Amino acid sequence: MSDGTGRHSEDGLARRSEDGLARAGPAHRDDPRLVEEAWTRVAERYAAYWSPRFRPYLLDAVGALRPPPEGPLAVPGCGPGEEVLLLAEQFPERPIIATDPSTGMLRILWSALRDRGIGQVVASSGGAESLSAFVRQAAGVLSSFSLQLLPNPLAALADWSRALRPGGRIAALFWPRKPEDSAVGRLHEAIEKGTGERRPSWEDTALEALPRIGLRLVSDTTVAHEMVHASPEEYFDEIVRSGPLQALEMRAGRDTVERCRAAWLAAETSSARPWKHAPPARLWELERLEGFEPDHH
């Protein structure tokens, strides 16, 4: 919508997008306080189990961030901060603003920053969708595996656009809803089957809306790296014990999680041990449009 000056309102666009996603089917949104508690509960185990497996993907994302020479960098949804540390190595002279809603995750990052003597990073408690409350005129935003977890990814992208200076860049790495023939795609199907809750597709809607929130797509690539787990059972169990399904277990109970687990194992027929796969992640490079004037809140 227009604010009367010809500018587009990101809040209005985000609301329209949110309404459209809601109409696509029943989708549950966890209480933010429950989500924060869940991520804090699993933080140490997440850092131990998933961070080493995600590192090759994070290196791809850091390499895809090509910010202009002036301005701070920002990392919303930083988790335990592996990508923050990589970014600090890549850009040792740049201020970095990192946010995450989980104090447990932030404690891991704060400890790593102290141990390594890194003084250029400020890490604060905050949601990925409210980055612009912490930084404006940023040169770059790096997001790793948080977009697909958010209730409204488009609203988050609009906020990140608001946080950027003209010509600023975003590197956004996330697990796509498809293809179904990947382990992540089959996991989504198993969760929907076990819970009856749908999480509608959002990627095409976001791409179509980019110009209206002041962004353009520079590149859209798929990256994949081999991951090794003891078994499909371990993969699923770690997603619960040390990953995003902890919130589902806390909200819906163990019986619901067991139904999802049964649906997942029914679709995974490989008898190979250890169990290996190379899940495809999507990596968007986005640029803030020159001349775009976002609303400031």
N, C-alpha and C positions, 0 to 999 in steps of 0.2 A: 504494500500500500504506500501511498505518498503522504508526506507530512505537510503538503502545501507548497513546498519549495522545490519539488521535483526529486527530492531524495527519497530513497526507499527506506522504510522502517524495518529493521531486522526483527524487532519484537513482533510486528504484525506478521511478517513472513514466517517466523518460527511458530507462531500460534496456528497459522493456516496449515503449515506442514504437520504440526502435532495433531491437528484435527484429522488430517488426511490419513495419517498413520493409524490413528485410533479407529477409523472406519474400516481399515483393512482387516481387522479381526481382533479377537480378545487378546490383550497383552497385559501382563501384570507388571507393575512398577514397584520395586521394593522400597520400603521406607529408607530414606538416605541414612538415618541413624543406624538402622540394621546393617546396611551395606558397609558403613564405616566400621562398625563393630566386627563384622565378618572379616574384612580385609586386615584389620588389626590382629584378629585372632590367628590368621594364617600367615602373617607377614614373614616371620623367620623361616618357616618351611617353604614359602613361595621363593624367597631369595635363594634358599639352598637347592631346591629342586628345579624350578622353572627358569631362573635367571641364567644359568649356564646353557640351557637348551635354547633360550631365546637370543642369546648373545649374537649369533651370526645375523639374525634378522635386524637387531638393533644397529649393528655395524652398517647394514644396508641403508637404514633410515638416516643415520648420522651422515653417511656419505651423500645422501640425496638432498640434504639441507644446504642450500647455497644462498645464504643471506647477503644483502648489501653490506658494504664495509662498516657502516655506522649503525649503532643501536644495540640494545641488549637482546639476548635470546631468551626464550621461554619454553618451559616443559610442563604442560598441564598433565595431570594424572601420572606423575612420575614414578609411583610405586616405590620400590626400595632404591631406585635411583641409578641403576646400571647405565641407562642412557645419559643421565646427567653427567656422570663421571666420564663417559666417552666423549660427550660434547665439550666438557672442560678441557680434555686433552686435545681435541681438534681445534678449539678456539680459546687458547690459554689467556688471551687478553680481554675477552668479552665478558661483561656481566651476564649472569644467568639467573633467571627467576624460575624456580620450580615449585609446583603446588601438587598436593594430594590431600584427599579428605581423611586418609587414615593416619592417625598418629603413630601406629605401629610401623607402618611403612616409612614414615618420615624419620623415626628414630634410627632406622638402619642407615638411611642416607646421611643424617646428621653425624652419626658415628664415623662413617666412611670419609666424610669431608674433614672431620677433625684429624683422623688418622693420617690422611694424605696431605694435610696442611693446605687444603684448597680454600681460598678466601674469596673467590669471585662469585660463589653461588649463595643465593638466599633461598632457602626452602621453607615454605609456609603451608599451613593447613588451609585448604580451599578446594572447591570442586572444579573439575575440568571445564565446566560450562561458565565459570565466572572468572576466567583468566584476566579479562580486561579490568577487573577491580584491583589487580596487582601490578599490571604493567600496561603502558601505552607507548606508542611509537617504537615497538619492538621491531627488530630486523628479521627475526625468524622465530617460528614456533615448531617444536618437534613433539609429535604425539605418537606414542608406541602402544598399541594394543589396548587403547581405552575407548576409541570411538564406538566400537561395536557393543560396548557395555553400557553406553549412556542411553537414557530414555528418549532423548531427542538429539541425535548426532548433528542435525542441521542447525539447531540452536547453538550448539557448541561451536560449529564452524563459523557461524555469524559472530559469535563473541570473539573468536580468535582473529577474525578479520578486523573487528573493532580494536583489538590490541596491537595490530600491526601498523607500521608506517607505509605510505605508498611505495610499492616495489618490494615490500617485505615478502618473505617466503614461508610456506608451511610444508613440512614433510609429515604426512599422516600415514602411519602403518597400522593396518587392522586386519582382523580375520573376516573375510567376506561371508555372506550368508550362503553362497554357493561356491564351488560346485558340490553337488550332493555326493559325488564319488570320492571326496576327500574325507578324512577322519573327522575334521571339524564340521563339515556339512552333515555327516551322518550323526554326529553328536547333537547338532541342533535338532535334527529330526527326532532323535530319541528323547530329548527333553520335551519337545512339543507333544510327543506321544504319551510320555509318562505324566505330564502335568495338565494337558489340555489347554495350555496357554501358548498363544502365538506371539512371536516377536517379528513384526512385519519387516519386509525388505525396505531398506532406506537409501541404498546407494544411488540408484538411478534418480530418485527424487532430489537428492543432494546435488548431484552433478548438474541437473537441469536448473537448479536454483542458484548456482554459484554466481552468475553475473549480478543477480539481485542482492547478493550480500557482499559485493565488492571483490570477488575472487575470480580467477580464471585458472583452468586446468593446464598445467605445463606438461605433465606426463602422468600416465596411469600404467603401472607395471605390476607384474606378479613376481614375487620372490619366494623361493622354497629351499629349505635346508633339511637335511636328514635329522630326525630325532630318534633316539633309542630309549625304549622303556622295557622293563622286564616282561610285560605282557599287556594286552588290552585292558585287563582288570586293573593293573597298576595305573595305567593312563587315566582311566575314569576315576579311580579312587583318589588320585592326587589332585584331580580337578576339584574334588570335594574337599579333601583335607588341606590343600594348599592353594586353592584357586577360586574361581568365581562361583562355583556351585556350593560353596560354604554358606552363602546367603540363602540359597534355595533350601538347604537342609535346615537352617535356623528358622526359616519362615514356615515351610511346608511339612517338615518332619522327615524322619528317616525312611518311612514307608514310601513316600513319594520319590525320594532319591533312589530307592531300591527298584522301583518301577522303571525309572529312567535308565538305571544300570542294566536291567534285564533287556530293555529294548536296544541299548547300545551293544551289548554282547551278542544279541541275536543277529545283528547286522555285521559283526566282525567275525569272519570265519577263518582267518589266517591262524595256522597252528605254529607258525615260526616263533621261536623264542631265542634271543630277545626279539621283541616286536618293534619293527622299524617303520617309520613313515616319513614323508616329506610334505607337511601341510603347506598349501599355498597361501601366502598372505598378500594382501593388496597394498600397494604403496603409491599414494598420490603426492605429487608435487604441485603445490598451488602458489599463485602469486597474487598479492594485493594490487588491485587495479589503481592506476594513477587517476586522480580526479574524482574518485568515489568519496562521498562524504557521509560517514556513518552517523547514526544518532549517538550522542554521548549521554551516558546516564550517571 
